[in-house]
Amino acid sequence: MNILKWAKIFSLPAMALGLLVFTGCGGDDEEAKPTMDIVELISSDKYKQASGADEEESLDSLVKYLGVYPDLIELLGGSTEYTLFAPSNTAFKSLLATPGFPKDITDINPEIVKGVLSYHVVSGTKLKADLTAGTSVTTAETEAIVVNADGTLKTGSTNQAIEFVSADLKATNGVVHLMATVLIPPSVGSSLTPILGTNAGTLLLGAPFSTLAAGIKLADTYAAANELPTLTSILAGGTVHTVFAPTNETFTAGQITANTFTGQQWYGIIANHVVLSDVTPAALTDATASTTGKKYNSALTKDGVNYNPLYFYYNSANKQVGVGIFIDSNSDFNPATGSGFNAEIVVPDAATNSNGRVHVIAGVLSPPQ
């Protein structure tokens, strides 16, 4: 039966049918070329339309966190091709719901956040079809992502089979894959996961303590080289202890950076901020009637013997900026005049953990020579 006979049967004008036949005989339309770079794509409504993402699967959180680091924005917005494994809003919510983890990403050490975000970026355009079983790709963070036999991704996350929500969203400078889980670098997963919920987790993960965290890292390198217990092992261990922790603001006021001290010096200084008992605020403030306050042994030892106790004095009558609990680290304090104290506790119980607590102080407790 010819085309005209079909036209009569369905009462279609021959000319109109001819147009349909002509259109149908042509090849598939060439795939539309992308018009947005990676940053523009993940920030746009076009991404949501292309991926079919709902609010929970959209990338608002990722866009916000990347925006904190101009160099990452420049990298993903340039002409060089990259692959971005993009965690959804739900992925970030799941990460922040992890027990012992800070509840807001802005509370996390920014260097750790930047490293995690960089781990989601791979050089070149890697389509889903390129990510075959056993493939290993090196990230901008320098560690690798490995593709499992089932096509999921293996990283340092506790989830060793991370699934794609959608794939191959093309940009002018690469491709975006939407992921169901935040990818964690292996070094971060192995070092930070065991310390969640401990004093070590508060200090090494916390944004207000990033200078202290850098000092701990240098001190641990020194300790490992000299067969000493690392500060991280003390702060993450089962022995209950209390940390009197200066924040970044205190170090900045004292013009102290991570490079101000050697690893050995950091080891002595930071250990001098740790006492080997659970010191509650009540245990400090009940020294009101004492002329000498209370004494607690610090974690700093020499030849196996603790040699540098910290002295605490509560002066409600001479209360200054904080709660009136003053600390001396070199035995030269004078309660009568209020002189010789090295720091004051300004935020008692800033964190309580499975192995102790952290009080924030305004001052650095340098051990005596």
NORGIJO-V109056 format. One record per residue. N is the residue number from 1. RES is the residue in three letters. PHI is phi as a letter, one per 20 degrees, with the letter a starting at -180 (* if undefined). OMEGA is omega in degrees with one decimal (999 if undefined). D_CENTER is the distance of its C-alpha to the mean C-alpha in Angstrom with 2 decimals. Layout:
N;RES;PHI;OMEGA;D_CENTER + N;RES;PHI;OMEGA;D_CENTER
This chain:
1;MET;*;-175.9;70.06 + 2;ASN;e;-175.9;69.29 + 3;ILE;f;-177.8;66.76 + 4;LEU;f;179.3;69.44 + 5;LYS;f;175.3;70.56 + 6;TRP;f;-180.0;67.01 + 7;ALA;f;-179.1;66.95 + 8;LYS;f;-178.3;70.12 + 9;ILE;g;-176.0;68.94 + 10;PHE;e;176.7;65.75 + 11;SER;l;176.9;67.55 + 12;LEU;e;174.5;65.11 + 13;PRO;g;-178.1;66.47 + 14;ALA;g;-178.6;66.79 + 15;MET;f;-179.9;65.09 + 16;ALA;f;179.2;62.01 + 17;LEU;f;178.1;61.86 + 18;GLY;f;178.9;62.23 + 19;LEU;f;178.8;59.14 + 20;LEU;f;180.0;57.15 + 21;VAL;f;-179.4;58.47 + 22;PHE;f;-179.0;57.68 + 23;THR;f;-177.2;54.10 + 24;GLY;f;-177.4;53.61 + 25;CYS;f;-178.4;55.07 + 26;GLY;f;177.8;52.59 + 27;GLY;f;177.3;49.40 + 28;ASP;f;177.5;45.98 + 29;ASP;g;177.5;44.50 + 30;GLU;f;-178.5;42.33 + 31;GLU;g;-178.7;38.64 + 32;ALA;g;179.8;37.56 + 33;LYS;f;179.3;35.66 + 34;PRO;f;-179.3;32.20 + 35;THR;d;-176.9;32.29 + 36;MET;c;172.3;28.62 + 37;ASP;f;-174.0;25.94 + 38;ILE;f;-179.3;22.55 + 39;VAL;f;179.6;21.06 + 40;GLU;f;-177.2;24.29 + 41;LEU;f;-176.8;24.43 + 42;ILE;f;178.8;21.11 + 43;SER;e;-168.3;21.91 + 44;SER;d;173.3;25.46 + 45;ASP;f;-179.5;27.62 + 46;LYS;f;178.0;28.93 + 47;TYR;g;-177.9;25.79 + 48;LYS;f;179.6;26.31 + 49;GLN;f;-176.7;29.99 + 50;ALA;f;-175.8;29.54 + 51;SER;e;-174.9;27.10 + 52;GLY;m;-174.6;28.66 + 53;ALA;f;171.8;25.31 + 54;ASP;e;-174.9;25.51 + 55;GLU;f;-178.4;23.28 + 56;GLU;f;-177.8;20.91 + 57;GLU;e;-179.2;20.75 + 58;SER;f;-169.4;20.47 + 59;LEU;d;-179.2;17.66 + 60;ASP;g;-178.1;17.49 + 61;SER;f;179.8;13.80 + 62;LEU;g;179.9;13.04 + 63;VAL;f;-179.4;15.58 + 64;LYS;f;-176.6;14.21 + 65;TYR;f;176.4;10.66 + 66;LEU;f;-177.6;12.48 + 67;GLY;f;178.2;14.87 + 68;VAL;f;-173.4;12.72 + 69;TYR;c;-176.4;13.20 + 70;PRO;g;-178.4;16.99 + 71;ASP;f;175.8;17.18 + 72;LEU;f;176.5;15.39 + 73;ILE;f;178.9;17.77 + 74;GLU;f;-179.9;20.61 + 75;LEU;f;-174.3;19.90 + 76;LEU;e;179.0;19.97 + 77;GLY;d;-176.9;22.80 + 78;GLY;e;-176.4;25.06 + 79;SER;e;178.8;27.93 + 80;THR;f;-176.1;26.43 + 81;GLU;e;177.7;25.75 + 82;TYR;c;170.8;22.37 + 83;THR;d;179.6;21.23 + 84;LEU;d;170.7;18.22 + 85;PHE;e;-166.8;16.97 + 86;ALA;e;177.8;16.01 + 87;PRO;f;179.7;14.23 + 88;SER;f;174.4;16.30 + 89;ASN;g;179.9;15.75 + 90;THR;f;179.5;16.58 + 91;ALA;f;179.2;13.95 + 92;PHE;f;178.0;11.12 + 93;LYS;f;179.3;13.33 + 94;SER;f;178.9;13.73 + 95;LEU;f;-176.8;10.12 + 96;LEU;f;176.7;9.90 + 97;ALA;e;179.2;13.33 + 98;THR;f;179.4;12.48 + 99;PRO;g;179.8;14.36 + 100;GLY;n;-178.3;12.71 + 101;PHE;e;175.2;9.31 + 102;PRO;g;-174.5;8.83 + 103;LYS;e;177.8;11.06 + 104;ASP;c;-176.4;9.77 + 105;ILE;f;177.5;6.70 + 106;THR;f;177.0;8.50 + 107;ASP;e;-177.9;8.31 + 108;ILE;e;176.2;4.79 + 109;ASN;g;-174.3;5.57 + 110;PRO;f;177.4;6.28 + 111;GLU;f;176.8;7.08 + 112;ILE;f;179.5;4.10 + 113;VAL;f;-179.2;3.60 + 114;LYS;f;178.6;7.25 + 115;GLY;f;179.2;7.70 + 116;VAL;f;178.8;6.66 + 117;LEU;f;179.8;8.85 + 118;SER;f;179.8;11.38 + 119;TYR;f;179.5;11.77 + 120;HIS;e;-174.4;13.35 + 121;VAL;d;179.3;16.01 + 122;VAL;c;-179.6;19.20 + 123;SER;f;178.6;22.22 + 124;GLY;n;178.6;25.33 + 125;THR;e;-180.0;26.27 + 126;LYS;d;176.8;25.69 + 127;LEU;f;-179.2;27.50 + 128;LYS;g;-179.2;27.18 + 129;ALA;f;178.9;30.54 + 130;ASP;f;-174.4;29.26 + 131;LEU;e;-177.5;26.62 + 132;THR;e;-177.0;29.18 + 133;ALA;g;178.4;28.84 + 134;GLY;n;179.0;27.67 + 135;THR;f;176.0;26.35 + 136;SER;c;180.0;23.49 + 137;VAL;d;-179.7;21.76 + 138;THR;e;-175.9;19.80 + 139;THR;e;177.8;16.77 + 140;ALA;f;177.5;15.96 + 141;GLU;e;176.0;13.23 + 142;THR;n;176.2;16.44 + 143;GLU;e;-171.3;15.89 + 144;ALA;e;167.9;18.03 + 145;ILE;d;-178.1;18.12 + 146;VAL;d;178.1;21.32 + 147;VAL;e;178.2;23.55 + 148;ASN;f;-179.3;25.12 + 149;ALA;f;-179.1;28.86 + 150;ASP;e;177.8;28.46 + 151;GLY;n;174.9;26.42 + 152;THR;f;-176.5;23.07 + 153;LEU;d;175.6;20.07 + 154;LYS;d;178.1;18.96 + 155;THR;c;178.3;15.47 + 156;GLY;e;178.5;13.39 + 157;SER;f;174.0;12.83 + 158;THR;f;173.0;15.15 + 159;ASN;e;-175.3;17.00 + 160;GLN;e;179.4;18.95 + 161;ALA;b;-173.8;20.85 + 162;ILE;e;-172.6;18.79 + 163;GLU;e;171.7;21.34 + 164;PHE;e;171.5;22.13 + 165;VAL;e;172.3;22.99 + 166;SER;b;-172.9;24.93 + 167;ALA;c;170.2;25.39 + 168;ASP;m;171.8;27.04 + 169;LEU;e;-167.9;26.47 + 170;LYS;e;175.4;27.93 + 171;ALA;c;179.5;27.25 + 172;THR;f;-176.7;29.35 + 173;ASN;c;176.5;26.86 + 174;GLY;q;-174.2;25.64 + 175;VAL;b;179.5;24.55 + 176;VAL;c;172.1;21.93 + 177;HIS;d;178.9;21.37 + 178;LEU;e;-174.1;20.03 + 179;MET;d;-177.6;17.93 + 180;ALA;e;-175.2;17.86 + 181;THR;b;173.3;14.53 + 182;VAL;f;179.5;11.06 + 183;LEU;e;-177.6;11.52 + 184;ILE;d;177.3;9.54 + 185;PRO;g;-179.4;10.81 + 186;PRO;g;-178.7;13.37 + 187;SER;f;178.6;12.43 + 188;VAL;f;-180.0;8.94 + 189;GLY;f;-177.1;10.86 + 190;SER;f;-175.4;13.68 + 191;SER;e;-174.4;12.24 + 192;LEU;e;-178.5;9.63 + 193;THR;g;-178.5;11.46 + 194;PRO;f;-174.7;14.60 + 195;ILE;d;179.4;13.37 + 196;LEU;f;179.5;12.07 + 197;GLY;n;177.3;14.66 + 198;THR;d;176.4;15.83 + 199;ASN;f;176.8;16.02 + 200;ALA;f;178.9;14.02 + 201;GLY;f;178.6;11.02 + 202;THR;g;-173.8;11.65 + 203;LEU;e;-176.8;12.02 + 204;LEU;e;179.7;9.52 + 205;LEU;e;-170.5;6.44 + 206;GLY;f;178.5;8.35 + 207;ALA;g;-179.3;8.55 + 208;PRO;f;-174.4;12.33 + 209;PHE;d;-174.8;12.40 + 210;SER;f;176.2;10.83 + 211;THR;f;177.2;14.49 + 212;LEU;f;178.8;15.25 + 213;ALA;f;178.3;12.41 + 214;ALA;f;176.7;13.94 + 215;GLY;f;177.7;17.28 + 216;ILE;f;179.4;16.48 + 217;LYS;f;178.4;15.61 + 218;LEU;f;180.0;18.93 + 219;ALA;f;-179.5;20.76 + 220;ASP;f;176.4;19.81 + 221;THR;f;177.0;21.18 + 222;TYR;f;-176.9;24.30 + 223;ALA;f;-178.9;24.65 + 224;ALA;f;-179.3;24.48 + 225;ALA;f;-176.4;27.09 + 226;ASN;d;176.1;29.31 + 227;GLU;l;175.7;29.16 + 228;LEU;d;175.1;27.62 + 229;PRO;f;180.0;25.20 + 230;THR;f;176.5;21.65 + 231;LEU;f;179.6;19.95 + 232;THR;f;179.5;17.12 + 233;SER;f;177.1;20.00 + 234;ILE;f;-175.4;21.54 + 235;LEU;f;179.2;18.54 + 236;ALA;d;-174.3;17.73 + 237;GLY;f;-176.3;21.46 + 238;GLY;e;178.9;23.88 + 239;THR;f;-178.2;25.83 + 240;VAL;f;-179.2;25.33 + 241;HIS;b;179.2;24.47 + 242;THR;c;178.6;23.52 + 243;VAL;d;172.7;21.28 + 244;PHE;d;-163.2;22.43 + 245;ALA;d;170.4;19.38 + 246;PRO;f;176.1;19.74 + 247;THR;e;178.8;17.09 + 248;ASN;g;-177.6;16.46 + 249;GLU;f;179.1;19.52 + 250;THR;f;177.7;21.75 + 251;PHE;f;178.7;20.93 + 252;THR;f;179.4;21.47 + 253;ALA;f;178.4;24.74 + 254;GLY;e;-179.1;25.84 + 255;GLN;l;179.8;24.96 + 256;ILE;d;174.0;22.83 + 257;THR;d;179.8;20.14 + 258;ALA;f;-177.0;18.65 + 259;ASN;e;179.8;21.76 + 260;THR;f;-176.7;24.21 + 261;PHE;d;173.0;24.68 + 262;THR;f;176.3;25.15 + 263;GLY;g;179.0;23.31 + 264;GLN;f;179.1;26.39 + 265;GLN;f;177.5;26.42 + 266;TRP;f;-178.8;22.79 + 267;TYR;g;-179.9;23.69 + 268;GLY;f;-177.0;26.63 + 269;ILE;f;-176.0;25.08 + 270;ILE;f;177.9;22.01 + 271;ALA;f;179.6;24.21 + 272;ASN;f;176.8;26.52 + 273;HIS;e;-176.1;24.02 + 274;VAL;d;175.2;24.01 + 275;VAL;d;-170.6;27.09 + 276;LEU;e;173.8;28.04 + 277;SER;a;-179.3;28.89 + 278;ASP;e;-176.1;27.62 + 279;VAL;e;178.8;28.47 + 280;THR;e;175.0;28.55 + 281;PRO;g;179.5;29.33 + 282;ALA;f;179.7;32.78 + 283;ALA;f;178.2;33.35 + 284;LEU;e;-173.8;32.96 + 285;THR;f;178.1;34.90 + 286;ASP;e;175.0;37.85 + 287;ALA;e;-174.5;38.79 + 288;THR;g;-173.8;40.30 + 289;ALA;e;-176.2;43.83 + 290;SER;e;177.0;43.15 + 291;THR;e;-178.4;44.05 + 292;THR;d;-179.3;41.65 + 293;GLY;m;-178.0;38.71 + 294;LYS;d;-178.2;36.84 + 295;LYS;c;176.1;35.78 + 296;TYR;c;178.7;32.91 + 297;ASN;f;177.1;32.46 + 298;SER;e;179.6;29.30 + 299;ALA;f;-178.5;27.58 + 300;LEU;f;-178.7;29.05 + 301;THR;c;175.2;31.99 + 302;LYS;c;-176.8;34.66 + 303;ASP;l;176.3;36.77 + 304;GLY;n;-177.9;35.40 + 305;VAL;d;176.9;36.53 + 306;ASN;f;-174.5;34.46 + 307;TYR;c;-175.6;35.91 + 308;ASN;c;179.5;33.92 + 309;PRO;f;174.0;33.92 + 310;LEU;d;179.8;32.26 + 311;TYR;d;-178.4;34.62 + 312;PHE;c;179.5;33.78 + 313;TYR;c;178.8;36.11 + 314;TYR;d;-177.1;36.09 + 315;ASN;c;-179.0;38.26 + 316;SER;f;-179.4;38.60 + 317;ALA;f;-177.5;41.52 + 318;ASN;d;-175.9;39.63 + 319;LYS;f;-178.7;36.40 + 320;GLN;d;-172.6;34.36 + 321;VAL;f;-172.0;31.01 + 322;GLY;d;-176.2;29.29 + 323;VAL;e;175.3;30.76 + 324;GLY;n;176.6;33.23 + 325;ILE;d;-174.6;31.90 + 326;PHE;d;-174.9;32.30 + 327;ILE;c;173.3;31.33 + 328;ASP;c;-177.1;33.29 + 329;SER;d;-179.2;32.16 + 330;ASN;c;170.6;35.36 + 331;SER;m;178.7;38.21 + 332;ASP;d;-176.9;39.63 + 333;PHE;f;177.3;38.98 + 334;ASN;c;-178.0;41.92 + 335;PRO;g;-177.6;41.58 + 336;ALA;f;-178.0;44.85 + 337;THR;d;-177.6;43.68 + 338;GLY;m;-178.3;39.93 + 339;SER;d;174.9;39.44 + 340;GLY;n;178.1;37.55 + 341;PHE;e;-176.3;34.38 + 342;ASN;e;-177.4;31.15 + 343;ALA;a;173.5;28.79 + 344;GLU;c;175.6;28.80 + 345;ILE;f;-177.0;26.54 + 346;VAL;d;175.6;25.31 + 347;VAL;c;176.6;22.95 + 348;PRO;f;177.5;24.29 + 349;ASP;l;175.3;22.20 + 350;ALA;f;175.0;18.94 + 351;ALA;b;171.7;17.51 + 352;THR;d;-172.9;19.65 + 353;ASN;c;-176.6;18.58 + 354;SER;f;-177.2;20.53 + 355;ASN;c;176.3;21.59 + 356;GLY;q;-176.0;22.12 + 357;ARG;b;178.8;20.92 + 358;VAL;c;170.6;19.42 + 359;HIS;d;175.8;21.60 + 360;VAL;e;179.8;20.61 + 361;ILE;c;175.7;23.35 + 362;ALA;d;-178.2;24.69 + 363;GLY;q;178.7;25.76 + 364;VAL;d;-175.3;25.23 + 365;LEU;e;-179.7;27.28 + 366;SER;f;178.0;28.79 + 367;PRO;f;176.7;30.95 + 368;PRO;f;179.1;34.61 + 369;GLN;f;999;35.81
